[in-house]
Amino acid sequence: MATVYNPSCSCNPNKSNRITRLKVFQLPIPVHFPALTPFPYFKSLLTSVVVASAAALFSSALWLLGLLESLQNAFIVLPKSTDVLLVRPSFWLGTLMIGGVSLAVSSAVARFGGRGAVQYLGGGFLGMAALSLAASRFFFVDILFVPMALAALMTAVTMQINRLRNEDIGLTYKLMKSSSRMESLAADDAEHRLLSGLRLLDTVLSPVEAVVFRRDSVGHLVSSARLRSPNSNSPETGRNSAWRDGVGLCERSMAAGEILVEKVESGDLEQISSNIALPLRHEERTVGALLLRVTREFDADDRALLTAVGGQMARNLQREEVHTSTSKLNPFAFFSARAARQKLQSLYVLNGAMVEQSVGVNALSELADGVALAYLDGRIAHVNKPLLALAGLAEDKASSISFLELLDHFRTGVFDEPAIAVRRVLQTGETYERELPLGDRNETYSLRISLVKQTKEAGAAQPLCLALVVKDLTQLKEYEQLKSDMISLMSHELRTPLTSINGFAELLASDDELPEQTREFVTIIANESQRMSRMINTFLTVTKLQRKDRQEVLKIPLRLDEVVKETIAGMQPVAKKRRIRLVEQPTQRLPPVAADKSMITQAIKNLVGNAIKYSPERTTVTVSTTLEAEAVRLCVEDRGYGIPAELKDRVWEKFYRVVREGEDKDEESTGLGLSFVREVVEQHGGCVELETEVGRGSKFSFTLPRL
């Protein structure tokens, strides 16, 4: 990468300067210089030599044949009182002199161009003319001014034409390459596009027949796409006379440049039939026509629809026209009218593609979210009305401010340095996202800054622009708070009757005089009420985590291996009751992590409890902790039934419970345990993983960043 310094800049790059006000937003764009090779230089030198030699030989031949004698005498002045003969150079010396002048002229034109070399050529012409007059008057020598001037003029004209031809070839190459890159469809795809437009018209206007015509090489209208209604049984549309009438109507429509409607006579007086011809125009050029046969009267309101669809079809026809024409570069294309037409067609295709690609930018105006696009020099490329409203800007101010000045309207406590955010996006290419609570207005916005890149099949994508998306989350936050409050209220209201139900059920179950069947029913009531209480508690915890209420999360330095020991010791009775061997795999002393002890302990209990619950008797559940590069990993591995691969991602969803084949769903499970684990781990900056195989067990694990 080359570093370019601006010599006009008076600042020292090694000196730290504090910029108090940023007036111009400039981005460091890498500058790539093309590799310099000697081939273009030698090619230009060879061209100059060849052109100069040819002009010199031609001019010398005219001089030798005496065809320039009269012109030469005009620049020769001899004294009348002398009989001295005029001295003229020999043929080879004269040719060498003419060739030298021609070579100098060709080099000047090649170096400075036609316009730049005019002043030098004009001065040289006047100087040589004066020298010719002086040499003949005082020294009786003819310096061959006219052959030199003729050769110089021929060389200058030829070199300039060659320069124009080379520039034209380069322009043609770039034009054709750009048009082919922006529109790489084959002829079959172009026909598919035309048929797609006809199907749209069929849905809206229901024509009996729709035909798209284009002109062939001799100027006749030929069909490019045709769509007929499957319910059409009228033989009139297939008659040659009806076809000729339709073509004639299209010819008249193209000549008039407007929609023509022609009623068709029919034996059925109650049925109305009309032919509609629409000229297909783009860039003030008619490229074809659209013929519609309808069985109703033409409504003037349909003109806008036909004009819009016709413009798209015209662009499609121009693409087809470019694809079917030859695209080879001809060295003499500069003098070819056909090549000029091909370049013009390529330009039409480019303009049409630009019109279609502007669809995305224009559609931003219809979005409810605020969107702004900025060039990489900081200028605003596009901003829609919702963003102006969120920023509190008038529409006429948008074009006069920079991207950073626009971001200044969203400054808050968590977004107080917009320039740093933009720099981070440009340096890393990663999206910058923040929620902006606006306390003074009691509103909340979501702000997103991203770098839009050009998609490429190979190589690095070229950055195009910066995109800003701002959403008003105020109402959404109010709904979320309302939902959370409703859930909390309902859950707390359910706890009171559940506590009563559970208390009275346990009291009744302790009565020894109850009949056995009644005692069984009361025990079921007590167990179910306890299960519902656990479900409510877990659901409230998950809901609180999803609200990201981080004030209730107390992160302290915590050693994960010590938490594992405490958890295993507390769950050994549960494991022994189910005849499961619960083992802690020994590990070296681990570095601490920043975590909330109660939440991490509950997450480990959930993983170990699931492993115990879904493992067969006399199997082992292993809990281990290991140190990785920048994190500490905890693993809970069992030898249970395993989970099918297609369900691996779903086990982390709320209320989802895996059902093994041939068994009913576990009614004691709430389906919230693993969801709780994921919420807790992700809130702590970690991630969860699952490795499982049906019939061989599962290994649940999560990581937490080390201190």
C-alpha positions in Angstrom: 0.0 0.0 0.0 1.4 3.4 -0.9 1.2 6.4 1.4 0.4 9.7 -0.2 1.2 13.0 1.5 -0.3 16.2 0.4 2.6 18.7 -0.1 0.2 21.6 0.5 -0.5 20.5 4.0 1.5 22.5 6.5 0.9 20.2 9.4 3.6 17.8 10.6 2.5 14.2 10.5 4.7 13.4 13.5 3.2 16.1 15.6 0.1 15.5 17.7 -2.5 18.1 16.9 -5.8 18.5 18.6 -8.6 19.2 16.2 -11.3 21.3 17.9 -13.8 21.4 15.1 -14.2 19.0 12.3 -15.3 20.8 9.1 -14.5 18.3 6.4 -14.9 14.6 7.0 -12.1 12.7 5.3 -11.5 9.0 5.3 -8.2 7.2 4.7 -8.7 5.5 1.4 -5.8 3.3 0.2 -4.4 4.5 -3.1 -3.3 1.8 -5.5 -1.0 2.7 -8.4 -1.0 0.6 -11.5 2.1 -1.4 -12.3 4.3 0.4 -14.7 5.6 -1.7 -17.6 7.8 -0.6 -20.5 5.5 -2.1 -23.1 3.1 0.9 -23.5 6.1 3.2 -23.7 7.8 1.2 -26.5 4.5 0.8 -28.3 3.9 4.6 -28.3 7.5 5.2 -29.4 7.1 2.7 -32.2 3.9 4.3 -33.4 5.5 7.8 -33.4 8.5 6.5 -35.5 6.2 4.7 -38.0 3.9 7.7 -38.4 6.8 10.1 -38.7 8.6 7.9 -41.2 5.5 7.4 -43.4 4.8 11.1 -43.4 8.4 12.0 -44.2 8.6 9.5 -47.1 5.3 10.7 -48.6 6.3 14.4 -48.3 9.8 13.6 -49.7 8.3 11.8 -52.7 6.1 14.8 -53.5 9.1 17.1 -53.2 11.2 14.9 -55.5 8.4 14.8 -58.1 8.2 18.6 -58.1 4.6 18.7 -56.9 5.5 21.2 -54.1 7.5 23.6 -56.3 5.0 26.4 -56.4 4.5 26.3 -52.6 8.2 26.2 -52.0 8.8 29.3 -54.1 6.4 31.2 -51.8 8.8 30.8 -48.9 12.0 31.6 -50.9 13.3 35.1 -51.5 16.3 35.6 -53.8 18.1 39.0 -54.6 17.2 40.2 -58.1 20.7 41.4 -58.9 22.5 38.0 -58.4 22.9 35.0 -60.5 23.8 32.6 -57.7 22.0 29.3 -57.8 19.8 28.2 -55.0 21.4 25.4 -53.0 19.1 22.5 -52.1 19.9 19.4 -50.1 20.2 16.0 -51.7 17.2 13.6 -51.6 18.5 11.5 -48.7 19.6 14.5 -46.7 16.3 16.2 -47.3 14.4 13.1 -46.4 16.5 12.9 -43.2 15.7 16.5 -42.3 12.0 16.0 -43.0 12.0 12.8 -41.0 13.6 14.6 -38.0 11.0 17.3 -38.0 8.2 14.7 -38.4 9.6 12.7 -35.5 9.8 15.8 -33.3 6.2 16.6 -34.1 4.9 13.1 -33.5 6.7 13.0 -30.1 5.2 16.4 -29.1 1.7 15.3 -30.0 2.2 12.0 -28.2 3.5 13.8 -25.2 1.3 16.8 -24.9 -1.7 15.9 -27.1 -3.2 17.9 -29.9 -4.3 20.9 -27.9 -1.1 21.0 -25.8 1.2 20.8 -28.9 -0.6 23.5 -30.9 1.4 26.3 -29.3 4.7 24.5 -30.0 3.8 23.5 -33.5 2.5 27.1 -34.3 5.7 28.6 -33.0 7.8 26.1 -34.9 5.9 26.8 -38.1 6.5 30.5 -37.9 10.1 30.1 -36.9 10.8 27.6 -39.8 9.0 30.0 -42.3 11.2 32.9 -41.1 14.3 30.7 -41.3 13.4 29.6 -44.8 13.1 33.2 -46.0 16.3 34.3 -44.3 18.3 31.3 -45.5 17.3 31.8 -49.1 17.7 35.6 -49.0 21.2 35.7 -47.4 22.7 32.3 -47.8 20.9 31.1 -51.0 19.9 27.8 -49.3 16.5 26.1 -49.5 15.8 24.4 -46.1 12.8 22.5 -47.6 10.3 24.3 -45.4 7.2 23.2 -47.4 8.0 19.5 -47.4 8.8 19.8 -43.7 5.6 21.7 -42.9 3.5 19.2 -45.0 5.1 16.2 -43.2 4.7 17.9 -39.8 1.0 18.6 -40.5 0.4 15.0 -41.7 2.2 13.6 -38.7 0.2 15.8 -36.2 -3.1 15.0 -37.8 -2.3 11.2 -37.9 -1.0 11.1 -34.4 -4.0 13.0 -33.0 -6.4 10.6 -34.9 -4.4 7.7 -33.5 -4.8 9.2 -30.0 -8.5 9.6 -30.5 -8.8 6.1 -31.8 -6.9 4.7 -28.8 -9.1 6.6 -26.4 -12.2 5.5 -28.3 -11.1 1.8 -28.0 -10.5 2.3 -24.3 -13.9 3.9 -23.9 -15.6 1.2 -25.9 -13.9 -1.5 -23.9 -14.9 0.0 -20.6 -18.4 0.8 -21.8 -19.0 -2.8 -23.1 -17.4 -4.3 -20.0 -19.6 -2.2 -17.7 -22.8 -3.0 -19.6 -22.0 -6.7 -19.6 -21.2 -6.7 -15.9 -24.3 -4.8 -15.0 -26.4 -7.0 -17.2 -25.0 -10.5 -17.7 -28.3 -12.1 -18.8 -28.5 -14.2 -21.9 -31.1 -13.8 -24.6 -33.3 -16.5 -23.1 -33.3 -14.6 -19.8 -34.2 -11.4 -21.6 -37.3 -13.2 -23.1 -38.1 -14.5 -19.6 -38.1 -10.9 -18.3 -40.5 -9.9 -21.1 -42.8 -12.8 -20.3 -42.8 -11.7 -16.7 -44.0 -8.3 -17.7 -46.7 -9.8 -19.8 -47.9 -11.9 -16.9 -48.2 -8.8 -14.8 -50.3 -7.2 -17.4 -52.4 -10.4 -17.7 -53.1 -10.2 -13.9 -54.2 -6.6 -14.1 -55.8 -6.2 -17.6 -56.6 -9.8 -18.5 -55.9 -9.4 -22.2 -56.8 -12.2 -24.7 -53.3 -11.8 -26.2 -50.2 -9.8 -25.5 -47.2 -9.5 -27.9 -43.9 -7.7 -27.6 -42.5 -6.6 -30.9 -38.9 -5.4 -31.7 -37.3 -4.3 -35.0 -35.0 -6.7 -36.7 -31.8 -5.8 -38.7 -33.9 -4.6 -41.7 -36.4 -2.6 -39.7 -39.3 -5.1 -39.7 -41.3 -5.8 -36.5 -40.8 -9.3 -35.2 -42.2 -11.0 -32.1 -39.9 -11.2 -29.0 -42.4 -12.5 -26.5 -46.0 -13.6 -26.7 -48.7 -14.5 -24.1 -52.2 -15.8 -24.9 -55.0 -16.4 -22.5 -55.8 -20.2 -22.1 -59.5 -19.4 -22.2 -59.3 -17.7 -25.6 -61.1 -19.7 -28.2 -61.5 -16.8 -30.7 -60.0 -17.8 -34.1 -59.7 -14.1 -35.0 -56.5 -13.6 -33.1 -54.8 -16.3 -35.2 -55.8 -15.0 -38.6 -53.1 -13.5 -40.8 -55.2 -10.4 -41.4 -55.7 -9.8 -37.7 -51.9 -10.2 -37.2 -51.1 -7.7 -40.0 -53.6 -5.3 -38.5 -52.0 -5.5 -35.1 -48.5 -5.0 -36.6 -49.8 -2.0 -38.6 -51.3 -0.5 -35.4 -47.9 -1.0 -33.7 -46.1 0.7 -36.6 -48.5 3.7 -36.3 -48.1 3.8 -32.6 -44.3 3.9 -32.8 -44.4 6.6 -35.4 -46.8 8.7 -33.3 -45.0 8.0 -30.1 -48.3 7.5 -28.1 -50.8 4.8 -27.2 -53.3 3.9 -29.9 -56.5 2.1 -29.3 -58.5 0.5 -32.2 -61.9 -1.2 -31.8 -62.3 -4.5 -33.5 -65.6 -5.3 -35.2 -67.2 -8.6 -34.1 -70.3 -10.5 -35.0 -71.3 -10.4 -31.4 -72.7 -6.9 -30.7 -72.6 -7.4 -27.0 -68.9 -8.3 -26.9 -66.4 -5.3 -27.0 -63.0 -6.1 -28.4 -60.1 -3.6 -28.8 -56.5 -3.6 -29.9 -54.1 -1.5 -27.8 -50.6 -0.6 -29.2 -48.0 1.0 -26.9 -44.6 2.2 -28.2 -41.7 0.9 -26.0 -39.5 3.9 -25.3 -36.4 4.5 -23.2 -34.0 7.4 -23.3 -36.1 9.1 -26.0 -35.6 6.0 -28.2 -38.3 3.7 -29.5 -37.1 0.1 -29.5 -40.3 -1.8 -30.0 -44.0 -2.0 -29.4 -46.5 -3.8 -27.2 -49.8 -5.1 -28.6 -52.7 -6.0 -26.4 -56.0 -7.5 -27.4 -58.7 -7.0 -24.7 -62.3 -7.7 -24.5 -63.3 -4.5 -22.8 -63.2 -0.8 -23.3 -59.8 0.8 -22.7 -59.7 2.8 -19.5 -57.7 6.0 -19.5 -56.5 5.1 -15.9 -54.6 2.2 -17.4 -52.2 4.5 -19.3 -49.9 5.1 -16.4 -49.7 1.3 -15.8 -48.9 0.6 -19.5 -46.3 3.4 -19.6 -44.5 2.1 -16.6 -44.5 -1.5 -17.7 -43.6 -0.4 -21.2 -40.5 1.5 -20.0 -39.3 -1.7 -18.3 -39.9 -3.8 -21.4 -38.0 -1.2 -23.4 -35.0 -1.6 -21.2 -35.2 -5.4 -21.5 -35.3 -5.1 -25.3 -32.2 -2.9 -25.2 -30.4 -5.6 -23.2 -31.4 -8.2 -25.7 -30.3 -6.0 -28.5 -26.8 -5.6 -26.9 -26.5 -9.3 -26.3 -27.3 -10.3 -29.8 -24.9 -7.7 -31.3 -21.2 -8.4 -31.7 -19.0 -7.2 -28.9 -15.5 -7.6 -30.4 -13.2 -4.7 -30.5 -12.3 -3.5 -34.0 -9.1 -1.4 -34.5 -11.0 0.7 -37.0 -14.2 1.0 -34.9 -13.5 4.7 -34.5 -14.5 5.2 -38.1 -17.5 2.9 -38.0 -21.0 4.1 -37.6 -22.1 0.6 -36.6 -19.6 0.6 -33.8 -20.9 4.0 -32.7 -24.4 2.6 -32.6 -23.2 -0.3 -30.5 -21.6 2.0 -28.0 -24.8 4.0 -27.8 -26.8 0.9 -27.2 -24.4 -0.1 -24.4 -24.9 3.4 -22.9 -28.6 2.9 -23.0 -28.2 -0.4 -21.2 -26.1 1.3 -18.5 -28.6 4.1 -18.1 -31.4 1.5 -17.8 -29.5 -0.5 -15.3 -28.9 2.7 -13.3 -32.6 3.4 -13.3 -33.4 -0.1 -12.0 -30.6 0.0 -9.4 -32.1 3.3 -8.1 -35.1 1.2 -7.0 -33.4 0.3 -3.8 -32.5 3.9 -2.8 -35.9 5.2 -3.7 -37.6 2.4 -1.7 -35.9 3.8 1.4 -38.4 6.6 1.4 -41.2 4.2 2.0 -39.6 2.7 5.1 -40.9 3.6 8.6 -37.4 3.4 10.0 -35.0 6.3 9.6 -32.3 5.5 7.0 -29.4 7.6 5.7 -26.6 6.7 3.3 -23.3 8.6 3.2 -20.4 8.6 0.7 -16.9 7.7 2.0 -16.0 11.4 2.0 -18.7 12.1 4.5 -21.3 13.7 2.2 -24.9 12.6 2.6 -26.0 10.6 -0.4 -29.6 9.9 0.7 -31.7 10.5 3.8 -35.4 9.6 4.2 -38.1 11.6 5.9 -38.4 9.4 9.0 -34.7 9.9 9.8 -35.1 13.7 9.4 -38.0 13.6 11.8 -36.1 11.5 14.4 -33.1 13.9 14.1 -35.3 17.0 14.2 -34.0 18.3 10.9 -35.7 20.2 8.1 -35.6 18.6 4.7 -33.6 21.5 3.2 -30.9 21.1 5.8 -30.1 17.5 4.9 -28.0 18.4 1.8 -25.8 20.9 3.6 -24.6 18.8 6.6 -22.1 16.0 6.8 -22.5 12.5 8.1 -20.9 13.3 11.4 -23.0 16.4 11.8 -26.1 14.2 11.3 -24.9 11.8 14.0 -24.4 14.7 16.3 -28.2 15.0 16.5 -28.3 11.6 18.3 -25.6 12.3 20.9 -26.4 10.8 24.3 -24.5 9.5 27.3 -23.8 6.2 25.7 -23.2 7.8 22.2 -21.1 10.9 23.0 -18.3 10.4 20.4 -19.8 9.7 16.9 -16.4 10.1 15.2 -15.0 7.2 17.3 -17.9 5.0 16.3 -17.5 5.8 12.6 -13.7 5.2 12.8 -14.3 1.8 14.4 -16.7 0.8 11.6 -14.3 1.9 8.9 -11.3 0.1 10.5 -12.9 -3.2 11.4 -15.9 -3.3 9.0 -18.0 -4.5 11.9 -21.5 -3.0 12.6 -21.9 -0.5 15.4 -25.2 -0.8 17.3 -26.5 1.0 20.4 -29.7 1.7 22.2 -30.0 5.4 22.9 -32.2 6.4 25.8 -33.2 10.0 25.4 -34.1 11.0 29.0 -35.1 14.6 28.1 -37.7 13.4 25.6 -38.6 10.1 27.4 -37.8 8.2 24.2 -35.6 5.3 23.2 -33.9 4.9 19.8 -31.9 2.1 18.2 -28.9 3.3 16.2 -27.0 1.1 13.8 -23.9 2.2 11.7 -22.6 -0.2 9.1 -20.2 -0.2 6.1 -21.9 -1.2 2.8 -19.6 -3.1 0.6 -19.7 -4.1 -3.1 -20.3 -7.8 -3.5 -17.5 -9.6 -5.5 -17.1 -13.1 -6.5 -13.4 -13.1 -5.7 -11.1 -10.9 -3.8 -11.8 -8.2 -1.2 -15.1 -6.4 -1.4 -14.8 -2.7 -2.2 -16.4 -0.4 0.5 -19.2 1.7 -1.1 -20.8 3.9 1.6 -21.8 4.2 5.2 -25.4 3.3 6.2 -27.2 4.7 9.3 -30.4 3.1 10.5 -32.4 4.6 13.4 -35.5 3.1 14.9 -37.9 4.5 17.4 -38.2 1.9 20.1 -40.2 3.9 22.5 -43.5 2.2 21.9 -41.9 -1.2 21.7 -40.2 -0.6 25.1 -43.5 0.4 26.6 -45.1 -2.8 25.3 -42.2 -4.9 26.6 -42.5 -3.3 30.0 -46.2 -3.7 30.0 -45.9 -7.4 29.1 -43.2 -7.9 31.8 -45.3 -6.2 34.4 -48.4 -8.3 33.4 -46.3 -11.5 33.7 -44.9 -10.5 37.0 -48.3 -9.5 38.3 -50.0 -12.7 37.1 -47.2 -14.9 38.5 -47.2 -13.2 41.9 -51.0 -13.4 42.0 -50.8 -17.2 41.2 -48.3 -17.7 44.0 -50.8 -16.8 46.8 -53.5 -19.5 45.9 -50.7 -22.0 45.1 -49.2 -21.5 48.5 -52.6 -22.1 50.1 -53.3 -25.1 48.0 -49.8 -26.6 48.7 -50.1 -25.9 52.5 -53.5 -27.4 52.9 -52.6 -30.4 50.7 -49.6 -31.1 52.9 -51.7 -30.7 56.0 -54.3 -33.2 54.7 -51.6 -35.6 53.6 -50.2 -35.7 57.2 -53.6 -36.9 58.6 -53.3 -40.6 59.3 -57.1 -41.1 59.3 -57.5 -40.3 55.6 -58.4 -43.2 53.4 -55.6 -44.4 51.2 -57.2 -43.3 47.9 -57.9 -39.8 49.3 -54.3 -39.6 50.6 -53.1 -40.4 47.0 -55.3 -37.6 45.6 -54.0 -35.1 48.1 -50.4 -36.1 47.4 -51.0 -35.5 43.7 -52.4 -32.1 44.5 -49.4 -31.2 46.6 -46.9 -32.4 44.0 -48.6 -30.5 41.1 -48.8 -27.3 43.1 -45.1 -27.5 43.9 -44.3 -28.2 40.2 -46.3 -25.1 39.2 -44.5 -23.0 41.8 -41.1 -24.1 40.4 -42.3 -23.3 36.9 -43.4 -19.8 37.9 -40.1 -19.1 39.7 -38.1 -20.3 36.7 -40.2 -18.4 34.2 -39.9 -15.2 36.3 -36.1 -15.6 36.3 -35.9 -16.1 32.6 -38.1 -13.2 31.9 -36.0 -11.0 34.2 -32.9 -12.0 32.3 -34.5 -11.3 28.9 -35.3 -7.8 30.1 -31.5 -7.4 30.6 -32.1 -6.0 34.1 -28.4 -6.1 34.8 -28.7 -4.1 38.0 -29.8 -7.4 39.8 -26.7 -9.3 38.4 -23.9 -9.0 40.9 -20.7 -10.1 39.1 -17.8 -11.0 41.4 -14.5 -12.9 40.9 -15.6 -16.5 41.0 -13.7 -19.8 40.7 -15.8 -22.2 38.7 -14.2 -25.4 40.0 -15.1 -24.4 43.5 -18.8 -23.8 42.5 -18.8 -27.2 40.8 -17.6 -28.9 44.0 -20.3 -27.3 46.1 -23.0 -28.1 43.5 -22.0 -31.8 43.2 -21.9 -32.2 47.0 -25.5 -30.8 47.2 -26.8 -33.0 44.4 -25.2 -36.3 45.5 -28.4 -37.4 47.4 -30.5 -36.9 44.2 -28.0 -38.9 42.1 -27.8 -41.8 44.7 -31.6 -41.9 44.8 -31.7 -42.6 41.0 -28.6 -44.9 41.3 -26.5 -42.5 39.2 -22.8 -42.0 39.9 -22.0 -38.3 40.0 -18.3 -37.6 39.5 -16.2 -34.5 39.3 -13.2 -34.8 37.0 -10.0 -33.5 38.7 -8.5 -30.3 37.2 -5.8 -27.9 38.0 -6.6 -24.6 39.7 -8.4 -22.4 37.3 -8.3 -18.6 37.0 -11.4 -16.8 38.2 -14.3 -15.5 36.1 -16.6 -12.5 36.6 -20.0 -14.0 37.4 -23.1 -13.9 39.6 -22.6 -16.9 41.9 -26.3 -17.6 42.5 -27.2 -17.6 38.7 -24.1 -19.7 37.7 -24.8 -22.2 40.5 -28.4 -22.5 39.3 -27.3 -23.0 35.7 -24.9 -25.8 36.8 -27.7 -27.4 38.9 -30.0 -27.3 35.8 -27.4 -29.1 33.6 -26.5 -31.7 36.3 -30.2 -32.2 37.2 -31.1 -32.9 33.5 -28.2 -35.3 33.1 -29.3 -37.2 36.2 -33.0 -37.2 35.2 -32.4 -38.5 31.7 -29.7 -41.1 32.4 -30.4 -44.8 32.9 -29.6 -46.3 36.3 -26.0 -47.4 37.1 -24.5 -44.9 34.6 -22.1 -42.0 35.3 -22.5 -38.3 35.0 -19.2 -36.4 34.8 -18.7 -32.7 35.5 -15.4 -31.1 34.5 -13.9 -27.7 34.1 -11.0 -26.8 31.7 -9.0 -23.7 30.8 -9.1 -22.5 27.2 -7.4 -19.6 25.5 -9.5 -16.8 26.9 -12.3 -18.6 28.7 -13.1 -21.3 31.3 -15.3 -24.2 30.0 -17.7 -26.3 32.1 -18.9 -29.7 30.7 -21.6 -32.0 32.0 -21.4 -35.4 30.3 -23.8 -38.3 30.7 -24.3 -41.8 29.2 -28.0 -41.3 28.7 -30.4 -41.6 25.8 -29.0 -38.8 23.7 -30.8 -36.3 21.5 -31.6 -36.5 17.8 -29.4 -34.2 15.7 -32.4 -32.3 14.3 -33.5 -31.3 17.8 -30.1 -30.1 19.1 -30.9 -26.4 18.6 -34.5 -26.7 19.9 -33.5 -27.9 23.3 -32.5 -24.4 24.3 -35.9 -23.0 23.5 -38.4 -22.1 26.2 -41.0 -24.7 27.1 -39.5 -27.3 24.6 -39.2 -30.8 26.0 -37.6 -33.7 24.1 -39.9 -36.7 23.7 -38.2 -40.1 23.2 -39.9 -42.5 20.9 -42.4 -44.7 22.6 -42.6 -42.5 25.7 -44.9 -39.7 26.8 -43.7 -36.2 27.5 -42.2 -35.7 30.9 -44.9 -33.7 32.8 -42.6 -32.8 35.6 -40.3 -30.8 33.3 -41.1 -27.2 32.7 -39.0 -26.9 29.6 -37.3 -23.8 31.0 -34.2 -25.2 32.5 -31.9 -25.2 29.5 -33.4 -21.8 28.3 -32.4 -20.4 31.7 -28.8 -21.8 31.3 -28.5 -20.1 27.9 -29.8 -16.8 29.1 -27.5 -16.7 32.1 -24.4 -17.7 30.1 -25.0 -15.3 27.2 -25.6 -12.5 29.7 -22.2 -13.2 31.2 -20.6 -13.0 27.7 -20.2 -16.8 27.2 -21.8 -19.4 24.9 -23.5 -22.8 25.2 -22.7 -25.9 23.2 -24.2 -29.4 22.9 -22.6 -32.6 21.6 -24.9 -35.6 21.5 -25.5 -38.9 19.9 -28.6 -41.0 20.2 -28.0 -44.0 22.4 -24.6 -42.9 23.6 -25.3 -39.8 25.7 -24.9 -36.0 25.6 -22.3 -33.4 26.7 -23.6 -30.0 27.6 -21.1 -27.3 28.1 -20.7 -23.5 28.4 -17.8 -21.0 28.5 -17.3 -17.9 30.6 -14.6 -15.3 29.9 -11.7 -15.5 32.3 -10.5 -12.5 34.2 
